[in-house]
Amino acid sequence: MLIDLRYHATSLIAVFLALALGLIIGGSLSSDDALVKYQENLISRLEAENKALRGKQEVDESALLALRKDKSTLESNLDILAVAYFNQVSQSKKLALEGSETLLGYNLETIDISNSYDCLFSLKEGGELAKKVTADNKGFVVEVPKNIKLWELALYLNMTEEK
């Protein structure tokens, strides 16, 4: 029993010595001005970087807003040009639309698709634009995804038009 008591007393003394040593080391570090100055310098440097980054973010956000406004203006101008393109094309070709009366916001005349047509537009949910020649080789069918803009369709038709 005496050995167990000595072991217990020795471990208690070791714990209290480690605690005292930790207090001494911690106390000497907290009174060290170099560490405090380093931390203050680090904090001020991080605050300056944060302020500079926030300023850059504000500049970037205002530039992005201006670019979005320019994009909107350009797309509205492109839509006007696309309507003019379709008006010009519809004067020389018979355009038909399957299943609707408006093609991405552009009103087409209702033409019976059993009659002859030069171009038939077929709206679909997704995918890409596709232009296919009809079996009788007199016209073509354009598969148009519903999520594209009218100016994109006009540009596609203009680029794929045989000259």
MARMAR-701122 format. One line per 2 residues: number of its first residue (from 1); for each residue x, y, z of C-alpha. Coordinates in steps of 0.02 Angstrom, whole numbers. Example, Ala and Ser with C-alpha at 12.3 -4.5 7.8 and 13.67 -1.06 7.14 Angstrom:
REM residues 2
1 = 615:-225:390; 684:-53:357;
END
This chain:
REM residues 163
1 = 0:0:0; 146:113:33;
3 = 207:97:-147; 39:149:-215;
5 = 38:304:-103; 214:354:-157;
7 = 166:332:-341; 12:439:-315;
9 = 109:576:-223; 244:577:-358;
11 = 117:597:-498; 30:739:-404;
13 = 194:830:-379; 235:807:-566;
15 = 66:879:-617; 86:1031:-505;
17 = 265:1060:-566; 205:1053:-748;
19 = 66:1176:-706; 188:1295:-623;
21 = 310:1281:-769; 168:1320:-892;
23 = 118:1473:-792; 296:1537:-789;
25 = 321:1513:-977; 150:1588:-1019;
27 = 181:1737:-907; 348:1774:-985;
29 = 274:1767:-1161; 129:1882:-1122;
31 = 243:2015:-1055; 351:2005:-1211;
33 = 324:2166:-1311; 398:2093:-1470;
35 = 259:1965:-1486; 125:2095:-1453;
37 = 201:2214:-1582; 212:2072:-1710;
39 = 29:2030:-1684; -23:2213:-1697;
41 = 79:2231:-1857; 0:2074:-1929;
43 = -176:2134:-1887; -147:2306:-1964;
45 = -72:2228:-2122; -221:2110:-2139;
47 = -343:2254:-2114; -254:2355:-2250;
49 = -261:2207:-2370; -445:2182:-2331;
51 = -482:2366:-2364; -387:2361:-2529;
53 = -479:2204:-2583; -647:2280:-2540;
55 = -604:2434:-2642; -554:2324:-2789;
57 = -715:2225:-2769; -818:2386:-2779;
59 = -726:2439:-2937; -751:2267:-3014;
61 = -936:2265:-2969; -964:2435:-3048;
63 = -871:2379:-3205; -975:2220:-3211;
65 = -1135:2322:-3195; -1080:2434:-3339;
67 = -1039:2281:-3445; -1208:2203:-3408;
69 = -1293:2365:-3460; -1192:2370:-3621;
71 = -1236:2187:-3654; -1420:2223:-3630;
73 = -1412:2371:-3750; -1318:2269:-3880;
75 = -1441:2125:-3867; -1591:2241:-3889;
77 = -1506:2314:-4043; -1473:2138:-4107;
79 = -1657:2095:-4081; -1707:2246:-4186;
81 = -1588:2189:-4324; -1655:2011:-4313;
83 = -1834:2071:-4337; -1776:2172:-4488;
85 = -1686:2018:-4555; -1841:1909:-4538;
87 = -1948:2045:-4618; -1829:2049:-4766;
89 = -1819:1859:-4780; -2008:1839:-4767;
91 = -2029:1950:-4920; -1933:1829:-5031;
93 = -1967:1662:-4945; -2117:1575:-4869;
95 = -2083:1550:-4684; -2188:1432:-4580;
97 = -2189:1389:-4396; -2245:1223:-4330;
99 = -2353:1225:-4173; -2356:1411:-4134;
101 = -2385:1582:-4210; -2234:1669:-4135;
103 = -2054:1622:-4161; -1957:1680:-4008;
105 = -2067:1835:-4000; -2072:1866:-4188;
107 = -2246:1850:-4266; -2251:1742:-4420;
109 = -2397:1729:-4538; -2492:1569:-4514;
111 = -2457:1461:-4665; -2530:1289:-4688;
113 = -2376:1179:-4680; -2454:1053:-4798;
115 = -2429:1187:-4932; -2257:1225:-4998;
117 = -2139:1327:-4890; -1959:1378:-4903;
119 = -1919:1368:-4719; -2012:1279:-4579;
121 = -1965:1320:-4400; -1992:1183:-4272;
123 = -1978:1233:-4088; -1904:1107:-3966;
125 = -1862:1108:-3782; -1674:1094:-3786;
127 = -1524:1052:-3891; -1444:1154:-4029;
129 = -1499:1236:-4189; -1509:1114:-4333;
131 = -1550:1146:-4516; -1611:1000:-4620;
133 = -1658:995:-4803; -1833:929:-4841;
135 = -1858:765:-4933; -1915:852:-5092;
137 = -1761:966:-5082; -1869:1123:-5104;
139 = -1851:1194:-4929; -1776:1161:-4760;
141 = -1829:1132:-4581; -1742:1224:-4439;
143 = -1753:1146:-4266; -1752:1292:-4144;
145 = -1724:1271:-3957; -1843:1379:-3854;
147 = -1703:1448:-3747; -1609:1543:-3884;
149 = -1635:1723:-3934; -1707:1783:-4099;
151 = -1544:1868:-4150; -1450:1703:-4126;
153 = -1571:1618:-4244; -1554:1758:-4372;
155 = -1365:1749:-4362; -1370:1559:-4383;
157 = -1484:1571:-4534; -1378:1707:-4613;
159 = -1219:1607:-4589; -1292:1444:-4656;
161 = -1380:1525:-4802; -1322:1464:-4971;
163 = -1263:1607:-5078;
END
